[in-house]
Amino acid sequence: MEYIVNNLPEALMILGVIALIIEVAVLGLSTFILLFLGISLFSTGLMMNVGLLEASLTTALWSNTLITSACALLLWKPLKRMQDNVDSKNI
């Protein structure tokens, strides 16, 4: 746990990439929750690494909450519409 806290930005980016890989490769974008969480984790880690955010657990929690909520609000309908638009050609 101490290693993760000492390297929080990198740990967040790794967790974000893992969440995105699971969402795309395993679930096939069937649920968008891991997509939003992965985007949030990666962007929070990147902002901490650049220095825009303080590298603390409290900052990570709140920024992930806000970014995940914002992604869900902005991307839910377009992604749902894209998911419903399935080509029904018989091969």
C-alpha positions in Angstrom: 0.0 0.0 0.0 2.9 2.4 0.8 4.3 1.8 -2.7 1.0 2.8 -4.3 0.7 5.9 -2.2 4.2 7.0 -3.0 3.6 6.5 -6.7 0.0 7.5 -6.8 -0.1 9.2 -10.3 1.5 6.2 -12.0 -0.7 3.8 -10.1 -3.8 5.7 -11.2 -2.7 5.7 -14.8 -2.0 2.0 -14.8 -5.4 1.2 -13.2 -7.1 3.5 -15.8 -5.5 1.6 -18.7 -6.4 -1.7 -17.1 -10.0 -0.6 -16.7 -10.1 0.6 -20.4 -8.6 -2.7 -21.6 -11.2 -4.8 -19.7 -14.0 -2.6 -21.0 -13.0 -2.8 -24.6 -11.4 -6.3 -24.9 -13.4 -8.3 -22.4 -16.8 -6.6 -22.2 -16.8 -5.1 -25.8 -18.2 -1.7 -24.7 -21.4 -3.4 -23.4 -21.2 -1.4 -20.1 -19.8 2.1 -20.1 -19.0 2.2 -16.4 -15.4 0.9 -16.7 -14.9 3.2 -19.7 -15.8 6.3 -17.7 -13.8 5.1 -14.7 -10.8 4.3 -16.9 -10.9 7.7 -18.5 -11.2 9.3 -15.1 -8.4 7.3 -13.5 -6.0 7.9 -16.4 -6.7 11.7 -16.6 -6.4 12.2 -12.9 -3.1 10.4 -12.8 -1.9 12.4 -15.8 -2.9 15.7 -14.1 -1.1 14.7 -10.9 2.0 13.7 -12.9 2.0 17.1 -14.7 1.4 18.9 -11.4 -2.1 20.3 -12.0 -3.4 18.3 -9.0 -1.9 17.5 -5.7 -0.8 13.8 -5.4 -2.9 12.8 -2.5 -5.6 10.1 -1.9 -8.3 12.7 -1.1 -7.6 14.6 -4.3 -7.6 11.4 -6.3 -11.0 10.4 -4.8 -12.7 13.7 -5.5 -11.3 14.3 -8.9 -12.2 10.7 -10.0 -15.7 11.3 -8.7 -16.1 14.5 -10.6 -14.5 13.4 -13.8 -16.4 10.1 -13.9 -19.7 11.9 -13.3 -18.9 14.5 -16.0 -17.9 11.7 -18.5 -21.1 9.9 -17.8 -23.3 13.0 -18.2 -21.6 14.0 -21.5 -21.0 10.7 -23.2 -23.9 8.4 -22.1 -26.4 9.4 -24.8 -24.0 9.5 -27.7 -22.4 6.1 -26.7 -25.9 4.6 -26.1 -27.0 5.8 -29.5 -23.9 4.4 -31.1 -24.5 1.1 -29.4 -28.1 0.9 -30.5 -27.1 1.6 -34.1 -26.3 -1.9 -35.1 -26.0 -3.0 -38.7 -28.4 -5.9 -39.3 -27.0 -7.3 -42.6 -27.2 -11.0 -43.0 -24.0 -12.5 -44.3 
